[in-house]
Amino acid sequence: MTPYTGGNLGDWAIQEAAIANIKERHPDASLTLVTMLPGLTSTLHGVPSVPIGRSGQWQSEPAPTTDAPEDGIEQTLVVTKKSVFGRVKEAVKSTPGMYAVLKPVHGALWPVYGELLHIGRVYRFLRSVDLLIVSGGGQLDEYWGGPWDHPYALFKWGLLAKLTGSRFVVLSVGTCDLQSKVSVFFIRRALRLASYRSYRDRTSKELLKHLRFTQNDEVYPDLAFSYPNSAVFESPAQEHDRKVVGVSPIAYLGPGWPKQDSAVFQPYFVALVAFVRTLIKRGYSVVLFSTDGPDRAIVRDMVDVLSNEKGLDVSGKLSHPRTHTLPELFAQLRQVDYVVASRLHGVLLSHRFCLPVLAISYDRKVDTYMEDLGLSEHCVDIHDIATDSLVEAFEALTEQSRSIRSTLRDINDRCARDLQRQYDVVLAQGENREAS
């Protein structure tokens, strides 16, 4: 279960990692993703997907258990909707003037109908589910959509899992923005419903210390460190003196972001463009890439500015390949020597290739990640950014690149081993359904 649309490549890597590790331990397991765009995620990952909320097509669901009556909760709601609300709507529409008056009421009530129908489908679906995993990412968060979006979804799915006897676990998640009392209410109850909880960093756990029942919870690395087939991340065997830099801009507080602040975004954009210009003038080749949909427009804008700049020859020195899929991203990361990125998994997945990364941090989670790895000196704040400081930080990164690569090899091995232990524990415990 994840608030994932198929566009964020960090979430893609997390779900692929979880799927592969489950299959490794339980080859005959039947897997279903619970996502925001089930049609797309089903295609991308090759497993059935169902919608996390009331919107989205229900791609597939397991056959009903033998004790699931045909006139169960879902069918009851459908029949009620058609027989009662349908007749009322037709009656109102046939009365002149009344439909225009009552149309706003219908618009307000329709989401309630949809939510009740979704609850029924989820209940029926979970009756055949042994284990429901909240699989990684920054899921303890209200920033994208508010308290009635993902905080509510976590509570709803956790509660229905408990009612149906499905084991509910929360695996290597991050704690992000939880400001409203409603969000805290939903998250507290969702976490309490879980039989196992772990967090991707110690700060995420510390932010929940007011919830005393979390004190003994575990801290494990981000699930992307358990991505299968470690050969994917092997660096070229030969030594070379290449100068290729991957730069991944972010749309933070700019176009495509839920909240916008040009006083933050514009200085960042200008500084990053000037930084890339400096790299090109110093003989570097620059590959601009994105790891999420909103950032693609920023990549295009940077290309337009740099390509049209007088006196700057970008021919053969600036590229912006398609990186809409994880394999496309990996193909580009294998071609670069250094990375400058802001999104957490833009940084983390580059580290999986043992690439030295200059992180332009826009959020606490990036600061925490770099600090936990002992690489905080290679992290700068997006809110206080200038071209000169970026160039200086990049020069320090290149000077220490050999030791950074060695450190990253050890980190990757350690994190992978830790996550293997967590999968062993959780999946061994998840073999039998809990009593309802």
Contacts in CASP RR format, 6 or more apart in sequence:
PFRMAT RR
TARGET T0000
AUTHOR 0000-0000-0000
METHOD contacts of the structure
MODEL  1
MTPYTGGNLGDWAIQEAAIANIKERHPDASLTLVTMLPGLTSTLHGVPSV
PIGRSGQWQSEPAPTTDAPEDGIEQTLVVTKKSVFGRVKEAVKSTPGMYA
VLKPVHGALWPVYGELLHIGRVYRFLRSVDLLIVSGGGQLDEYWGGPWDH
PYALFKWGLLAKLTGSRFVVLSVGTCDLQSKVSVFFIRRALRLASYRSYR
DRTSKELLKHLRFTQNDEVYPDLAFSYPNSAVFESPAQEHDRKVVGVSPI
AYLGPGWPKQDSAVFQPYFVALVAFVRTLIKRGYSVVLFSTDGPDRAIVR
DMVDVLSNEKGLDVSGKLSHPRTHTLPELFAQLRQVDYVVASRLHGVLLS
HRFCLPVLAISYDRKVDTYMEDLGLSEHCVDIHDIATDSLVEAFEALTEQ
SRSIRSTLRDINDRCARDLQRQYDVVLAQGENREAS
1 33 0 8 1.000
1 34 0 8 1.000
1 35 0 8 1.000
1 52 0 8 1.000
1 132 0 8 1.000
1 133 0 8 1.000
1 134 0 8 1.000
1 135 0 8 1.000
1 157 0 8 1.000
2 11 0 8 1.000
2 14 0 8 1.000
2 15 0 8 1.000
2 33 0 8 1.000
2 34 0 8 1.000
2 35 0 8 1.000
2 52 0 8 1.000
2 134 0 8 1.000
2 135 0 8 1.000
2 136 0 8 1.000
2 137 0 8 1.000
2 139 0 8 1.000
3 35 0 8 1.000
3 36 0 8 1.000
3 52 0 8 1.000
3 139 0 8 1.000
3 144 0 8 1.000
3 149 0 8 1.000
3 150 0 8 1.000
3 153 0 8 1.000
4 11 0 8 1.000
4 12 0 8 1.000
4 15 0 8 1.000
4 33 0 8 1.000
4 35 0 8 1.000
4 36 0 8 1.000
4 37 0 8 1.000
4 41 0 8 1.000
5 35 0 8 1.000
5 36 0 8 1.000
5 37 0 8 1.000
5 40 0 8 1.000
5 41 0 8 1.000
6 12 0 8 1.000
6 35 0 8 1.000
6 37 0 8 1.000
6 40 0 8 1.000
6 41 0 8 1.000
6 44 0 8 1.000
7 40 0 8 1.000
7 292 0 8 1.000
7 293 0 8 1.000
7 324 0 8 1.000
8 291 0 8 1.000
8 292 0 8 1.000
8 293 0 8 1.000
8 345 0 8 1.000
9 291 0 8 1.000
9 292 0 8 1.000
9 323 0 8 1.000
9 325 0 8 1.000
9 326 0 8 1.000
9 329 0 8 1.000
9 345 0 8 1.000
9 346 0 8 1.000
9 349 0 8 1.000
10 224 0 8 1.000
10 291 0 8 1.000
10 326 0 8 1.000
10 343 0 8 1.000
10 344 0 8 1.000
10 345 0 8 1.000
10 346 0 8 1.000
10 348 0 8 1.000
10 349 0 8 1.000
11 137 0 8 1.000
11 345 0 8 1.000
12 44 0 8 1.000
12 325 0 8 1.000
12 326 0 8 1.000
13 224 0 8 1.000
13 227 0 8 1.000
13 326 0 8 1.000
13 345 0 8 1.000
13 349 0 8 1.000
14 135 0 8 1.000
14 136 0 8 1.000
14 137 0 8 1.000
14 222 0 8 1.000
14 223 0 8 1.000
14 224 0 8 1.000
15 33 0 8 1.000
15 41 0 8 1.000
15 45 0 8 1.000
15 135 0 8 1.000
16 45 0 8 1.000
16 227 0 8 1.000
16 228 0 8 1.000
16 326 0 8 1.000
17 223 0 8 1.000
17 224 0 8 1.000
17 225 0 8 1.000
17 226 0 8 1.000
17 227 0 8 1.000
17 228 0 8 1.000
18 133 0 8 1.000
18 135 0 8 1.000
18 136 0 8 1.000
18 171 0 8 1.000
18 223 0 8 1.000
18 226 0 8 1.000
19 31 0 8 1.000
19 45 0 8 1.000
19 47 0 8 1.000
20 227 0 8 1.000
20 228 0 8 1.000
21 226 0 8 1.000
21 228 0 8 1.000
21 419 0 8 1.000
21 420 0 8 1.000
21 423 0 8 1.000
21 427 0 8 1.000
22 29 0 8 1.000
22 31 0 8 1.000
22 423 0 8 1.000
22 427 0 8 1.000
23 29 0 8 1.000
23 31 0 8 1.000
24 228 0 8 1.000
25 423 0 8 1.000
25 424 0 8 1.000
25 427 0 8 1.000
26 427 0 8 1.000
30 62 0 8 1.000
31 47 0 8 1.000
31 48 0 8 1.000
32 47 0 8 1.000
32 48 0 8 1.000
32 49 0 8 1.000
32 50 0 8 1.000
32 60 0 8 1.000
32 61 0 8 1.000
32 62 0 8 1.000
32 125 0 8 1.000
32 129 0 8 1.000
33 41 0 8 1.000
33 42 0 8 1.000
33 45 0 8 1.000
33 47 0 8 1.000
33 48 0 8 1.000
33 49 0 8 1.000
33 50 0 8 1.000
34 49 0 8 1.000
34 50 0 8 1.000
34 51 0 8 1.000
34 52 0 8 1.000
34 132 0 8 1.000
34 157 0 8 1.000
35 41 0 8 1.000
35 49 0 8 1.000
35 50 0 8 1.000
35 51 0 8 1.000
35 52 0 8 1.000
36 51 0 8 1.000
36 52 0 8 1.000
36 53 0 8 1.000
36 56 0 8 1.000
37 56 0 8 1.000
38 49 0 8 1.000
38 50 0 8 1.000
38 51 0 8 1.000
38 56 0 8 1.000
38 57 0 8 1.000
38 58 0 8 1.000
38 59 0 8 1.000
39 49 0 8 1.000
39 56 0 8 1.000
39 57 0 8 1.000
39 59 0 8 1.000
41 49 0 8 1.000
42 48 0 8 1.000
42 49 0 8 1.000
42 59 0 8 1.000
42 60 0 8 1.000
44 325 0 8 1.000
48 59 0 8 1.000
48 60 0 8 1.000
48 61 0 8 1.000
49 59 0 8 1.000
49 60 0 8 1.000
50 58 0 8 1.000
50 59 0 8 1.000
50 60 0 8 1.000
50 61 0 8 1.000
50 121 0 8 1.000
50 125 0 8 1.000
51 57 0 8 1.000
51 58 0 8 1.000
51 118 0 8 1.000
52 153 0 8 1.000
52 157 0 8 1.000
53 118 0 8 1.000
53 153 0 8 1.000
54 111 0 8 1.000
54 114 0 8 1.000
54 115 0 8 1.000
54 117 0 8 1.000
54 118 0 8 1.000
58 121 0 8 1.000
61 121 0 8 1.000
61 124 0 8 1.000
61 125 0 8 1.000
62 125 0 8 1.000
62 128 0 8 1.000
62 129 0 8 1.000
63 128 0 8 1.000
64 124 0 8 1.000
64 127 0 8 1.000
64 128 0 8 1.000
65 127 0 8 1.000
65 128 0 8 1.000
68 124 0 8 1.000
68 127 0 8 1.000
72 124 0 8 1.000
73 119 0 8 1.000
73 120 0 8 1.000
73 123 0 8 1.000
73 124 0 8 1.000
74 117 0 8 1.000
74 120 0 8 1.000
74 121 0 8 1.000
74 123 0 8 1.000
74 124 0 8 1.000
77 116 0 8 1.000
77 117 0 8 1.000
77 120 0 8 1.000
78 117 0 8 1.000
81 113 0 8 1.000
81 117 0 8 1.000
85 113 0 8 1.000
89 106 0 8 1.000
92 98 0 8 1.000
92 99 0 8 1.000
92 102 0 8 1.000
93 99 0 8 1.000
119 156 0 8 1.000
119 160 0 8 1.000
122 156 0 8 1.000
122 157 0 8 1.000
122 160 0 8 1.000
123 160 0 8 1.000
123 163 0 8 1.000
123 164 0 8 1.000
126 132 0 8 1.000
126 157 0 8 1.000
126 160 0 8 1.000
126 161 0 8 1.000
126 163 0 8 1.000
126 164 0 8 1.000
126 165 0 8 1.000
126 166 0 8 1.000
127 164 0 8 1.000
129 161 0 8 1.000
129 164 0 8 1.000
129 166 0 8 1.000
130 166 0 8 1.000
130 167 0 8 1.000
130 430 0 8 1.000
130 431 0 8 1.000
130 432 0 8 1.000
130 433 0 8 1.000
131 166 0 8 1.000
131 167 0 8 1.000
131 169 0 8 1.000
131 427 0 8 1.000
131 430 0 8 1.000
132 157 0 8 1.000
132 158 0 8 1.000
132 161 0 8 1.000
132 166 0 8 1.000
132 167 0 8 1.000
132 168 0 8 1.000
132 169 0 8 1.000
133 169 0 8 1.000
133 171 0 8 1.000
133 426 0 8 1.000
134 154 0 8 1.000
134 168 0 8 1.000
134 169 0 8 1.000
134 170 0 8 1.000
134 171 0 8 1.000
134 173 0 8 1.000
134 194 0 8 1.000
135 171 0 8 1.000
135 172 0 8 1.000
135 223 0 8 1.000
136 171 0 8 1.000
136 172 0 8 1.000
136 173 0 8 1.000
136 174 0 8 1.000
136 200 0 8 1.000
136 222 0 8 1.000
136 223 0 8 1.000
137 172 0 8 1.000
137 173 0 8 1.000
137 174 0 8 1.000
137 200 0 8 1.000
137 222 0 8 1.000
137 223 0 8 1.000
138 173 0 8 1.000
138 174 0 8 1.000
138 175 0 8 1.000
138 176 0 8 1.000
138 200 0 8 1.000
138 365 0 8 1.000
139 150 0 8 1.000
139 154 0 8 1.000
139 170 0 8 1.000
139 173 0 8 1.000
139 174 0 8 1.000
140 151 0 8 1.000
140 154 0 8 1.000
140 173 0 8 1.000
140 174 0 8 1.000
140 175 0 8 1.000
140 176 0 8 1.000
140 178 0 8 1.000
140 187 0 8 1.000
140 191 0 8 1.000
140 204 0 8 1.000
140 208 0 8 1.000
141 150 0 8 1.000
141 151 0 8 1.000
141 174 0 8 1.000
141 175 0 8 1.000
141 176 0 8 1.000
141 177 0 8 1.000
141 178 0 8 1.000
142 149 0 8 1.000
142 150 0 8 1.000
142 151 0 8 1.000
142 177 0 8 1.000
142 178 0 8 1.000
142 179 0 8 1.000
142 180 0 8 1.000
142 183 0 8 1.000
143 176 0 8 1.000
143 177 0 8 1.000
143 258 0 8 1.000
144 150 0 8 1.000
144 258 0 8 1.000
145 258 0 8 1.000
146 180 0 8 1.000
146 183 0 8 1.000
147 180 0 8 1.000
147 182 0 8 1.000
147 183 0 8 1.000
147 186 0 8 1.000
148 182 0 8 1.000
151 178 0 8 1.000
151 182 0 8 1.000
151 183 0 8 1.000
151 186 0 8 1.000
151 187 0 8 1.000
151 190 0 8 1.000
152 186 0 8 1.000
154 186 0 8 1.000
154 187 0 8 1.000
154 190 0 8 1.000
155 186 0 8 1.000
155 187 0 8 1.000
155 189 0 8 1.000
155 190 0 8 1.000
155 193 0 8 1.000
157 168 0 8 1.000
158 168 0 8 1.000
158 190 0 8 1.000
158 193 0 8 1.000
158 194 0 8 1.000
159 189 0 8 1.000
159 190 0 8 1.000
159 193 0 8 1.000
161 167 0 8 1.000
161 168 0 8 1.000
161 193 0 8 1.000
162 168 0 8 1.000
162 193 0 8 1.000
162 436 0 8 1.000
163 436 0 8 1.000
164 436 0 8 1.000
165 433 0 8 1.000
165 434 0 8 1.000
165 435 0 8 1.000
165 436 0 8 1.000
166 433 0 8 1.000
166 434 0 8 1.000
167 195 0 8 1.000
167 429 0 8 1.000
167 430 0 8 1.000
167 433 0 8 1.000
167 434 0 8 1.000
168 193 0 8 1.000
168 194 0 8 1.000
168 195 0 8 1.000
169 194 0 8 1.000
169 195 0 8 1.000
169 196 0 8 1.000
169 197 0 8 1.000
169 426 0 8 1.000
170 190 0 8 1.000
170 191 0 8 1.000
170 194 0 8 1.000
170 196 0 8 1.000
170 197 0 8 1.000
170 198 0 8 1.000
171 196 0 8 1.000
171 198 0 8 1.000
171 220 0 8 1.000
171 223 0 8 1.000
171 422 0 8 1.000
171 426 0 8 1.000
172 198 0 8 1.000
172 199 0 8 1.000
172 200 0 8 1.000
172 220 0 8 1.000
172 221 0 8 1.000
172 222 0 8 1.000
172 223 0 8 1.000
172 419 0 8 1.000
172 422 0 8 1.000
173 198 0 8 1.000
173 199 0 8 1.000
173 200 0 8 1.000
173 204 0 8 1.000
174 199 0 8 1.000
174 200 0 8 1.000
174 201 0 8 1.000
174 204 0 8 1.000
174 365 0 8 1.000
175 199 0 8 1.000
175 203 0 8 1.000
175 204 0 8 1.000
175 205 0 8 1.000
175 207 0 8 1.000
175 208 0 8 1.000
176 363 0 8 1.000
176 364 0 8 1.000
176 365 0 8 1.000
178 184 0 8 1.000
178 187 0 8 1.000
178 207 0 8 1.000
188 211 0 8 1.000
191 197 0 8 1.000
191 208 0 8 1.000
191 211 0 8 1.000
191 213 0 8 1.000
191 214 0 8 1.000
192 211 0 8 1.000
192 213 0 8 1.000
195 429 0 8 1.000
195 434 0 8 1.000
196 425 0 8 1.000
196 426 0 8 1.000
196 429 0 8 1.000
197 214 0 8 1.000
197 217 0 8 1.000
197 218 0 8 1.000
198 217 0 8 1.000
198 218 0 8 1.000
198 219 0 8 1.000
198 220 0 8 1.000
198 422 0 8 1.000
199 205 0 8 1.000
199 208 0 8 1.000
199 217 0 8 1.000
199 218 0 8 1.000
199 219 0 8 1.000
199 220 0 8 1.000
200 219 0 8 1.000
200 220 0 8 1.000
200 221 0 8 1.000
200 222 0 8 1.000
200 223 0 8 1.000
201 219 0 8 1.000
201 365 0 8 1.000
201 368 0 8 1.000
201 369 0 8 1.000
201 372 0 8 1.000
202 219 0 8 1.000
202 368 0 8 1.000
202 372 0 8 1.000
203 364 0 8 1.000
203 368 0 8 1.000
204 219 0 8 1.000
204 365 0 8 1.000
204 368 0 8 1.000
205 214 0 8 1.000
205 217 0 8 1.000
205 219 0 8 1.000
208 214 0 8 1.000
209 215 0 8 1.000
218 422 0 8 1.000
220 418 0 8 1.000
220 419 0 8 1.000
220 422 0 8 1.000
221 415 0 8 1.000
221 418 0 8 1.000
221 419 0 8 1.000
222 344 0 8 1.000
222 345 0 8 1.000
222 348 0 8 1.000
222 369 0 8 1.000
222 415 0 8 1.000
223 419 0 8 1.000
224 345 0 8 1.000
224 348 0 8 1.000
224 349 0 8 1.000
224 352 0 8 1.000
225 348 0 8 1.000
225 352 0 8 1.000
225 412 0 8 1.000
225 415 0 8 1.000
225 416 0 8 1.000
225 418 0 8 1.000
225 419 0 8 1.000
226 415 0 8 1.000
226 416 0 8 1.000
226 419 0 8 1.000
226 420 0 8 1.000
226 423 0 8 1.000
227 233 0 8 1.000
227 352 0 8 1.000
230 412 0 8 1.000
230 416 0 8 1.000
232 330 0 8 1.000
233 352 0 8 1.000
233 353 0 8 1.000
233 354 0 8 1.000
233 412 0 8 1.000
235 334 0 8 1.000
235 353 0 8 1.000
235 354 0 8 1.000
235 405 0 8 1.000
236 334 0 8 1.000
242 337 0 8 1.000
243 283 0 8 1.000
243 284 0 8 1.000
243 285 0 8 1.000
243 337 0 8 1.000
244 284 0 8 1.000
244 285 0 8 1.000
244 286 0 8 1.000
244 287 0 8 1.000
244 335 0 8 1.000
244 336 0 8 1.000
244 337 0 8 1.000
244 338 0 8 1.000
245 279 0 8 1.000
245 284 0 8 1.000
245 285 0 8 1.000
245 286 0 8 1.000
245 287 0 8 1.000
245 336 0 8 1.000
245 337 0 8 1.000
245 338 0 8 1.000
245 339 0 8 1.000
245 340 0 8 1.000
245 394 0 8 1.000
246 286 0 8 1.000
246 287 0 8 1.000
246 288 0 8 1.000
246 289 0 8 1.000
246 332 0 8 1.000
246 336 0 8 1.000
246 338 0 8 1.000
246 339 0 8 1.000
246 340 0 8 1.000
246 341 0 8 1.000
247 272 0 8 1.000
247 275 0 8 1.000
247 276 0 8 1.000
247 286 0 8 1.000
247 287 0 8 1.000
247 288 0 8 1.000
247 289 0 8 1.000
247 339 0 8 1.000
247 340 0 8 1.000
247 341 0 8 1.000
248 288 0 8 1.000
248 289 0 8 1.000
248 290 0 8 1.000
248 291 0 8 1.000
248 295 0 8 1.000
248 339 0 8 1.000
248 340 0 8 1.000
248 341 0 8 1.000
248 342 0 8 1.000
248 343 0 8 1.000
248 346 0 8 1.000
249 269 0 8 1.000
249 272 0 8 1.000
249 288 0 8 1.000
249 290 0 8 1.000
249 295 0 8 1.000
249 298 0 8 1.000
249 299 0 8 1.000
249 302 0 8 1.000
249 342 0 8 1.000
250 295 0 8 1.000
250 298 0 8 1.000
250 341 0 8 1.000
250 342 0 8 1.000
250 343 0 8 1.000
250 360 0 8 1.000
250 362 0 8 1.000
250 382 0 8 1.000
251 257 0 8 1.000
251 265 0 8 1.000
251 294 0 8 1.000
251 295 0 8 1.000
251 297 0 8 1.000
251 298 0 8 1.000
252 264 0 8 1.000
252 265 0 8 1.000
252 268 0 8 1.000
252 342 0 8 1.000
252 362 0 8 1.000
252 382 0 8 1.000
253 259 0 8 1.000
253 260 0 8 1.000
253 261 0 8 1.000
253 262 0 8 1.000
253 264 0 8 1.000
253 265 0 8 1.000
254 260 0 8 1.000
254 261 0 8 1.000
254 262 0 8 1.000
254 265 0 8 1.000
255 294 0 8 1.000
255 297 0 8 1.000
255 298 0 8 1.000
256 294 0 8 1.000
256 297 0 8 1.000
257 265 0 8 1.000
257 294 0 8 1.000
264 382 0 8 1.000
264 383 0 8 1.000
267 385 0 8 1.000
268 360 0 8 1.000
268 382 0 8 1.000
268 385 0 8 1.000
269 298 0 8 1.000
269 301 0 8 1.000
269 302 0 8 1.000
271 385 0 8 1.000
271 386 0 8 1.000
271 387 0 8 1.000
271 390 0 8 1.000
272 302 0 8 1.000
272 360 0 8 1.000
272 385 0 8 1.000
272 390 0 8 1.000
273 302 0 8 1.000
273 305 0 8 1.000
273 306 0 8 1.000
274 387 0 8 1.000
275 340 0 8 1.000
275 387 0 8 1.000
275 390 0 8 1.000
275 391 0 8 1.000
275 394 0 8 1.000
276 286 0 8 1.000
276 288 0 8 1.000
276 302 0 8 1.000
276 306 0 8 1.000
276 318 0 8 1.000
277 306 0 8 1.000
277 309 0 8 1.000
277 312 0 8 1.000
278 387 0 8 1.000
278 391 0 8 1.000
279 286 0 8 1.000
279 394 0 8 1.000
280 286 0 8 1.000
280 306 0 8 1.000
280 312 0 8 1.000
280 314 0 8 1.000
280 317 0 8 1.000
280 318 0 8 1.000
281 312 0 8 1.000
283 317 0 8 1.000
284 317 0 8 1.000
285 316 0 8 1.000
285 317 0 8 1.000
285 318 0 8 1.000
285 319 0 8 1.000
286 317 0 8 1.000
286 318 0 8 1.000
286 319 0 8 1.000
287 319 0 8 1.000
287 320 0 8 1.000
287 321 0 8 1.000
287 332 0 8 1.000
287 335 0 8 1.000
287 336 0 8 1.000
288 299 0 8 1.000
288 302 0 8 1.000
288 303 0 8 1.000
288 318 0 8 1.000
288 319 0 8 1.000
288 320 0 8 1.000
289 299 0 8 1.000
289 320 0 8 1.000
289 321 0 8 1.000
289 323 0 8 1.000
289 329 0 8 1.000
289 332 0 8 1.000
290 296 0 8 1.000
290 298 0 8 1.000
290 299 0 8 1.000
290 323 0 8 1.000
291 323 0 8 1.000
291 329 0 8 1.000
291 341 0 8 1.000
291 343 0 8 1.000
291 345 0 8 1.000
291 346 0 8 1.000
291 349 0 8 1.000
292 343 0 8 1.000
295 343 0 8 1.000
299 320 0 8 1.000
300 320 0 8 1.000
303 318 0 8 1.000
303 320 0 8 1.000
306 312 0 8 1.000
306 314 0 8 1.000
306 318 0 8 1.000
307 314 0 8 1.000
307 318 0 8 1.000
321 328 0 8 1.000
321 332 0 8 1.000
322 328 0 8 1.000
323 329 0 8 1.000
323 332 0 8 1.000
329 349 0 8 1.000
330 349 0 8 1.000
333 339 0 8 1.000
333 349 0 8 1.000
333 350 0 8 1.000
333 353 0 8 1.000
333 355 0 8 1.000
334 353 0 8 1.000
336 355 0 8 1.000
337 355 0 8 1.000
337 356 0 8 1.000
337 401 0 8 1.000
338 355 0 8 1.000
338 356 0 8 1.000
338 357 0 8 1.000
338 358 0 8 1.000
338 394 0 8 1.000
338 397 0 8 1.000
338 398 0 8 1.000
338 401 0 8 1.000
339 346 0 8 1.000
339 347 0 8 1.000
339 350 0 8 1.000
339 355 0 8 1.000
339 356 0 8 1.000
339 357 0 8 1.000
339 358 0 8 1.000
340 357 0 8 1.000
340 358 0 8 1.000
340 360 0 8 1.000
340 390 0 8 1.000
340 394 0 8 1.000
341 347 0 8 1.000
341 350 0 8 1.000
341 357 0 8 1.000
341 358 0 8 1.000
341 359 0 8 1.000
341 360 0 8 1.000
342 359 0 8 1.000
342 360 0 8 1.000
342 361 0 8 1.000
342 362 0 8 1.000
342 366 0 8 1.000
342 382 0 8 1.000
343 366 0 8 1.000
344 363 0 8 1.000
344 365 0 8 1.000
344 366 0 8 1.000
344 369 0 8 1.000
347 357 0 8 1.000
347 359 0 8 1.000
347 366 0 8 1.000
347 369 0 8 1.000
347 370 0 8 1.000
348 369 0 8 1.000
350 357 0 8 1.000
351 357 0 8 1.000
351 373 0 8 1.000
351 408 0 8 1.000
351 411 0 8 1.000
351 412 0 8 1.000
352 412 0 8 1.000
354 405 0 8 1.000
354 408 0 8 1.000
354 409 0 8 1.000
354 412 0 8 1.000
355 405 0 8 1.000
355 408 0 8 1.000
356 378 0 8 1.000
356 397 0 8 1.000
356 398 0 8 1.000
356 400 0 8 1.000
356 401 0 8 1.000
356 404 0 8 1.000
356 405 0 8 1.000
357 375 0 8 1.000
357 378 0 8 1.000
357 397 0 8 1.000
358 378 0 8 1.000
358 379 0 8 1.000
358 380 0 8 1.000
358 390 0 8 1.000
358 393 0 8 1.000
358 394 0 8 1.000
358 397 0 8 1.000
359 366 0 8 1.000
359 369 0 8 1.000
359 370 0 8 1.000
359 375 0 8 1.000
359 378 0 8 1.000
359 379 0 8 1.000
359 380 0 8 1.000
360 380 0 8 1.000
360 381 0 8 1.000
360 382 0 8 1.000
360 385 0 8 1.000
360 390 0 8 1.000
361 367 0 8 1.000
361 370 0 8 1.000
361 379 0 8 1.000
361 380 0 8 1.000
361 381 0 8 1.000
361 382 0 8 1.000
362 382 0 8 1.000
362 383 0 8 1.000
366 379 0 8 1.000
367 376 0 8 1.000
367 379 0 8 1.000
370 376 0 8 1.000
370 378 0 8 1.000
370 379 0 8 1.000
371 379 0 8 1.000
373 407 0 8 1.000
373 411 0 8 1.000
374 407 0 8 1.000
375 404 0 8 1.000
375 407 0 8 1.000
377 396 0 8 1.000
378 393 0 8 1.000
378 396 0 8 1.000
378 397 0 8 1.000
378 400 0 8 1.000
378 404 0 8 1.000
380 389 0 8 1.000
380 390 0 8 1.000
380 393 0 8 1.000
397 404 0 8 1.000
END
